[in-house]
């Protein structure tokens, strides 16, 4: 898996008008209740992990929950190197795109 830098990701999110928000861990935890759904070993790394979580009210009271996908190269899921917050309304289309990428490009 290859993730883009935070600055590049922000520019891509704006350019493509996607409702996917990509963040790099800066130090403060995002708001909202965090529930880990699954942790997966990141292939090609010694300690790397992919974490999938639900975040309730991620941007403050009344905001819609999101699925958070975190990548930690050092194996610390509470402080990921990269994160993507995906609204639940976008999951089906995202899953379809991931399946398409796997079918076309995976070895």
C-alpha positions as CSV (number, residue, x, y, z in Angstrom):
1,X,0.0,0.0,0.0
2,X,1.3,3.4,-0.8
3,X,-0.1,6.6,0.8
4,X,0.6,10.1,-0.3
5,X,2.0,12.8,1.9
6,X,-0.5,15.0,3.8
7,X,0.0,18.0,1.6
8,X,-0.4,16.1,-1.6
9,X,-3.4,14.3,-0.3
10,X,-5.1,17.5,0.7
11,X,-4.5,18.9,-2.8
12,X,-5.9,15.8,-4.4
13,X,-9.0,15.8,-2.2
14,X,-9.7,19.4,-3.3
15,X,-8.9,18.8,-6.9
16,X,-11.1,15.7,-7.2
17,X,-13.9,17.1,-5.0
18,X,-14.0,13.8,-3.2
19,X,-15.7,13.6,0.2
20,X,-12.7,11.7,1.6
21,X,-10.6,13.6,4.1
22,X,-7.0,12.6,4.5
23,X,-5.1,13.7,7.6
24,X,-1.6,13.2,8.9
25,X,-1.2,12.7,12.6
26,X,0.0,16.1,14.0
27,X,-0.2,15.4,17.7
28,X,-3.7,16.0,18.9
29,X,-6.2,13.2,18.8
30,X,-9.3,13.7,16.7
31,X,-12.5,14.2,18.7
32,X,-15.2,11.6,19.1
33,X,-15.5,8.1,20.4
34,X,-13.0,5.8,18.7
35,X,-13.8,2.0,18.3
36,X,-11.3,-0.2,16.6
37,X,-12.9,-2.7,14.2
38,X,-9.9,-4.5,12.9
39,X,-6.1,-4.3,12.8
40,X,-4.2,-5.8,9.9
41,X,-0.4,-6.3,9.5
42,X,1.0,-4.0,6.8
43,X,2.7,-6.2,4.2
44,X,6.3,-5.3,3.4
45,X,7.0,-3.8,6.8
46,X,8.5,-5.2,10.1
47,X,6.0,-3.6,12.5
48,X,3.5,-1.7,10.3
49,X,-0.2,-2.0,10.9
50,X,-3.4,-0.9,9.2
51,X,-6.2,-0.1,11.6
52,X,-9.9,0.2,10.7
53,X,-12.0,2.1,13.2
54,X,-15.4,3.8,13.7
55,X,-15.2,7.4,14.9
56,X,-18.4,8.8,16.4
57,X,-18.8,12.6,16.0
58,X,-15.2,13.0,14.6
59,X,-15.4,16.8,14.1
60,X,-17.4,17.7,17.1
61,X,-21.0,17.3,18.4
62,X,-23.5,16.5,15.8
63,X,-21.1,15.5,13.0
64,X,-21.7,12.2,11.2
65,X,-19.6,9.1,12.1
66,X,-16.8,8.0,9.8
67,X,-14.6,5.0,9.1
68,X,-11.0,5.8,9.9
69,X,-8.3,3.9,8.1
70,X,-4.9,4.4,9.8
71,X,-1.4,3.4,8.8
72,X,1.2,3.0,11.4
73,X,4.7,2.1,10.2
74,X,5.9,1.6,13.8
75,X,3.0,-0.5,14.9
76,X,1.3,2.1,17.1
77,X,-2.3,2.3,16.0
78,X,-3.0,5.1,18.5
79,X,-0.6,7.3,16.6
80,X,-0.8,6.5,12.9
81,X,1.5,8.1,10.4
82,X,-1.4,8.6,8.0
83,X,-5.2,8.5,8.3
84,X,-8.2,8.6,5.9
85,X,-11.6,9.4,7.3
86,X,-14.3,8.1,5.0
87,X,-18.0,8.9,5.5
88,X,-20.2,5.8,5.6
89,X,-22.1,7.0,2.6
90,X,-18.9,6.7,0.4
91,X,-17.9,3.1,1.6
92,X,-19.7,1.1,-1.2
93,X,-18.1,3.2,-4.0
94,X,-14.7,3.1,-2.2
95,X,-14.8,-0.7,-1.8
96,X,-15.7,-1.0,-5.5
97,X,-12.7,1.1,-6.4
98,X,-10.4,-0.9,-4.2
99,X,-11.7,-4.2,-5.7
100,X,-11.1,-2.7,-9.2
101,X,-7.6,-1.7,-8.3
102,X,-6.9,-5.2,-7.0
103,X,-8.3,-6.9,-10.1
104,X,-6.4,-4.6,-12.5
105,X,-3.0,-4.1,-10.7
106,X,-2.4,-6.7,-8.0
107,X,0.2,-9.3,-8.9
